[in-house]
Amino acid sequence: MSTAIALMNKHAVALASDGAYSPGFWGDDGQWSFEGSGTYKNIFKISDTLPVGIIQYFDPFFMRVPFETVFTSYKNHLGKTRFNTLKEYVDDFIHFLVGNRTLFPIKAQDSVLREMVYECFQEIAKEVRDAPQAEFEVTIDNHIRSLSTAKQSDGFPETFVPELVEHKRELLDEIAESVVEKSLLSGSILDSLRQVGGHFVARAIEGSDLTGVAFVGYGEKEIFPRLIGLNIKGVIDGFLQYWQMAYEKLSSKYTPLAFGFGEDEMIPTFFKGVKQTYYDSAKRLRDGMKSSFTGEQKGSAIDPPDKFLMELDSLINDSKIRNETLIKSFSSLPQSDLAQAAEGMLKLERLNLKLLDRQESTDEVALVALITKKRFSWVKKLEWC
C-alpha cells in the first residue's frame, strides 16, 4: 500500500508520496496476501490554469483502468476550464467518471456489480451452510435490516436500490444461483437476496475493491488551500459509488493540517508524541475512572488511585501541548520548508513500516509537490514518474 502525506498551512500545500504498491488478493482465510511490490505515480497535476492536484491512494486501478489513464483523460477533458472552488473540481470529476462510456462502459459497470454482489452472497452462504431454509430466511432478513441502516453512498439517490433491483434483476438472480443451492432459492428468498444485493452495493462499506482520491489546491476564488478526499469503488448502473472521507479547509482562523493517505501511523504519533491508539486508550481510561467515582465515594475503600489519574492527566496534557506547539510551528513554515517537512515525515513513515516488517520498503520518496496560490510545482520527481 502506498503512503502519501499532505501538509497544509496558509502559504501552501506540500504533498509527498513513495509511490509504493503491493498487489495482492484476499485469501479464503480472510487475510490479505501480497504478491510482490511495485511503484507507480500517484500525485498528479490536473489543471494547466489553476493550482489543483490529486493524490491517489489504495488500489492504483479504478474498474481495472489505471488511474494514471483516468487522470490523463480527465485533464484533457478539463482543458482550460477554471472553477471558482475546489469542490466544483470534485463534482466535475464525478460527472466525468459517471458519463465516460469509453473508459467505463455498461459491461464494465455490470462486472463491478457482479463482483460486489457475489462477494456479499458468498458471505451469506458461508453463514448458513447446511442450515435449514427457515434459518436461511432469518439470516437474509437480518442482513437487509443491518444494511438498511448503514450509511448510504453519497453518489446514489434514495431510489437507487429499488431501481437497481428492477434494472439488474436477471444479473442479481444469476449471481444468487451461482452461489446458493437451487433447492433453497424459492421466489421469496430470491426477492430478499435481490434486496440484500441492492442495499449492499448502495452502502458505504469498505472492501478489497476500495480505492481513493484526494483533490488538493485552490479554486479561482479561494484564498486558502483546501483538501477533499473521496473513497470510491465503482460506477454502477450510471452512478458513482463513493463517500466523502475528508473535507479540510484553511482560513485565517484555521490551524495547519497534516493528513495521511494509506499507511499513515506515524503522522499522529509525530504530532502527539504518542501513538494515537495509546492516546485514545489513556483518555478513555482516565475519563472512565473519573466517572466511576462520584463525590460521595471520595474517601471510601474504593477511592480512585489519585496518583495514577494524575499521571494519566499529565500524559494527555503533555501530548496536547506538544501537538499545539508543533501545529503553531507548522503554521509559520515557509513554502520550501513545508515541502522538506512533508518529505521528512514520509521518510519517517517508510522507516516505521520497514522496521515493523509490514511491507517491503525503503525510505525512498518518489514525489514531492508544492501547491501555492500561484502554481503547482514539482519539488522532487524520480525519473520513472
Beta strands, then each sheet from edge to edge (+ up, - down):
strand 1: 3-8
strand 2: 13-17
strand 3: 20-21
strand 4: 24-26
strand 5: 32-34
strand 6: 38-39
strand 7: 43-45
strand 8: 52-58
strand 9: 61-62
strand 10: 65-66
strand 11: 211-217
strand 12: 226-236
strand 13: 239-249
strand 14: 257-262
strand 15: 367-371
strand 16: 376-381
sheet 1: 14+ 1- 2+ 15- 16+
sheet 2: 3+ 6-
sheet 3: 4+ 5-
sheet 4: 7+ 8- 11+ 12- 13+
sheet 5: 9+ 10-
end
